[in-house]
Every structure is written in structure tokens, then in C-alpha cells.
Amino acid sequence: MRPKQTLILGLILLLPVLAFLFLKTFGTNRFALPTYLPDRVDSTQVGGEWQRDTVFHTLGDFRLPSQSGRLVTQQDLNGGVYVANFFFTTCPGACPRMNSQLMRVQEKFRKDPRVKLVSYTVDPEHDSVAVLARYAERYGAIAGKWFFLTGNKAELYRLATQEFRLEAPSGAAPGIVHSQNLYLVDRDKRVRGIYDGTKAKEVERLITEISILLYNYDHDKSSR
């Protein structure tokens, strides 16, 4: 066999091996979501060179009663992702639209225990456990899936302003901070998405990005 023919035959035989190695290395689709709420920028030395690395905020713990009266903490949300929002039951406009959109999210991930919803009231003086129980029933909240939380006003204000970094809208009553934003929180308790909860297209994007996070977790070899 001539050298040229031998080379061609060798390449033909090698192609399947190269294709396999390519697919094994690069064949898994990965989608990178941004991370929000930066805390600081650190400098680290890698290979003799200094590199700047952004450190993002990790949400702190809380301990608040839900609509059932059971105390809920960050530990109840471990192992998966959750969608957080701030509302109050007497809110006439944005809150009902936002919670109606959250019903769609709940239904989409009804059978996936890794996805939960957390709605913090910003008016705990009115929104007692009993009031939240009736409110949650209105939106079909599934027990253990969608938590409506109340509690100490100072603690809720801290969560809104220090953890999620909300600012009081102009004209709001003192100590009242609310927003029509929805926040996607990953399993490391970092905010990975912020959405306008009153807009259907934004909630479609939220649903897609929840699916992306779950897909990445399912294919994350480092966590196995």
C-alpha cells in the first residue's frame, strides 16, 4: 500500500475516535446565567499574575412563620432553587399581578421538589399568619412549595434592604419596601436572575432560566 493511501486510511480510522473525544469533552450544552448583587472585588494571584475576581452576595439566613404557622428558614430551601418576591396583601395593583404570574411558575414546576417559591410580606402588622393563610389559598399555594412569610417587621425590612438590596419607592410609608421584582436564587443562595413579575414575557424568561439552572445541576460532574 502506498504511503499516501496508508495516511488516508489512517485518517479515516481516526475520525470516529476524534469525534468521540470531541463529543465527550464538548458535547454537553452549558448555559451560564449571570450572578447579581456583587459584594466586593478580590485580587488573587494565579500563575504569578494578579487577577481580579468579583465576590457576589450570599443571602443570609432567616427564621419566619409561614401561612401555616410553621417556622421557615434558609435550610428549608436547601438543595434546590427558589423564587423570592416582596408584597403585601392590601397592595391593589402590582402584587396581585405578580402573584398570579407566580402561580404559573408553581404549576410549571409542581412536581419538582427542587423548586420553591418564597413571598415575604412587607406589612407584617397587617399580614398575620391567618391573613396570609387566606391569601395563599386564593392563589392556590401548595403546602411546602410556596411559602408566604410574615414576622418581625425589622427582620423583614433587613431581608429586603440588606439581603435583596431593595430601596423604598418614593412616597412609600416609613419601613415599607416592596417591589414587583422576582428573584431567582440558586442552591448557593446567590441571586441569578431578576425579573419584572408583572410581565408575562419576563416570567417566561424566569421559567426558562430555572430550567437552565436545574439542567446544569443535573450535568454538574463536580457535585457528584
Secondary structure as the mmCIF struct_conf table of DSSP 4:
data_model
#
loop_
_struct_conf.conf_type_id
_struct_conf.id
_struct_conf.beg_label_comp_id
_struct_conf.beg_label_asym_id
_struct_conf.beg_label_seq_id
_struct_conf.end_label_comp_id
_struct_conf.end_label_asym_id
_struct_conf.end_label_seq_id
HELX_RH_AL_P HELX_RH_AL_P1 PRO A 3 PHE A 26
BEND BEND1 THR A 28 THR A 28
HELX_LH_PP_P HELX_LH_PP_P1 ALA A 32 PRO A 34
STRN STRN1 PRO A 38 VAL A 46
TURN_TY1_P TURN_TY1_P1 GLY A 47 GLY A 48
STRN STRN2 GLU A 49 PHE A 56
HELX_LH_PP_P HELX_LH_PP_P2 HIS A 57 HIS A 57
HELX_LH_PP_P HELX_LH_PP_P3 LEU A 59 ASP A 61
STRN STRN3 ARG A 63 PRO A 65
TURN_TY1_P TURN_TY1_P2 GLN A 67 SER A 68
BEND BEND2 GLY A 69 GLY A 69
STRN STRN4 LEU A 71 THR A 73
HELX_RH_3T_P HELX_RH_3T_P1 GLN A 74 LEU A 77
TURN_TY1_P TURN_TY1_P3 ASN A 78 GLY A 79
BEND BEND3 GLY A 80 GLY A 80
STRN STRN5 VAL A 81 PHE A 87
TURN_TY1_P TURN_TY1_P4 THR A 89 THR A 90
BEND BEND4 GLY A 93 GLY A 93
HELX_RH_AL_P HELX_RH_AL_P2 ALA A 94 LYS A 108
TURN_TY1_P TURN_TY1_P5 PHE A 109 LYS A 111
TURN_TY1_P TURN_TY1_P6 PRO A 113 ARG A 114
STRN STRN6 VAL A 115 THR A 121
BEND BEND5 VAL A 122 VAL A 122
TURN_TY1_P TURN_TY1_P7 PRO A 124 HIS A 126
HELX_RH_AL_P HELX_RH_AL_P3 VAL A 129 ARG A 138
TURN_TY1_P TURN_TY1_P8 TYR A 139 GLY A 140
HELX_LH_PP_P HELX_LH_PP_P4 ALA A 141 ILE A 142
TURN_TY1_P TURN_TY1_P9 ALA A 143 LYS A 145
STRN STRN7 TRP A 146 LEU A 149
HELX_RH_AL_P HELX_RH_AL_P4 LYS A 153 ARG A 158
HELX_RH_PI_P HELX_RH_PI_P1 LEU A 159 GLU A 163
BEND BEND6 PHE A 164 PHE A 164
HELX_LH_PP_P HELX_LH_PP_P5 ALA A 168 PRO A 169
TURN_TY1_P TURN_TY1_P10 SER A 170 GLY A 171
HELX_LH_PP_P HELX_LH_PP_P6 ALA A 172 ALA A 173
TURN_TY1_P TURN_TY1_P11 PRO A 174 GLY A 175
BEND BEND7 GLN A 180 GLN A 180
STRN STRN8 ASN A 181 VAL A 185
TURN_TY1_P TURN_TY1_P12 ARG A 187 ASP A 188
BEND BEND8 LYS A 189 LYS A 189
STRN STRN9 VAL A 191 ASP A 196
TURN_TY1_P TURN_TY1_P13 GLY A 197 THR A 198
HELX_RH_AL_P HELX_RH_AL_P5 ALA A 200 ASP A 218
TURN_TY1_P TURN_TY1_P14 HIS A 219 HIS A 219
HELX_RH_3T_P HELX_RH_3T_P2 LYS A 221 SER A 223
#
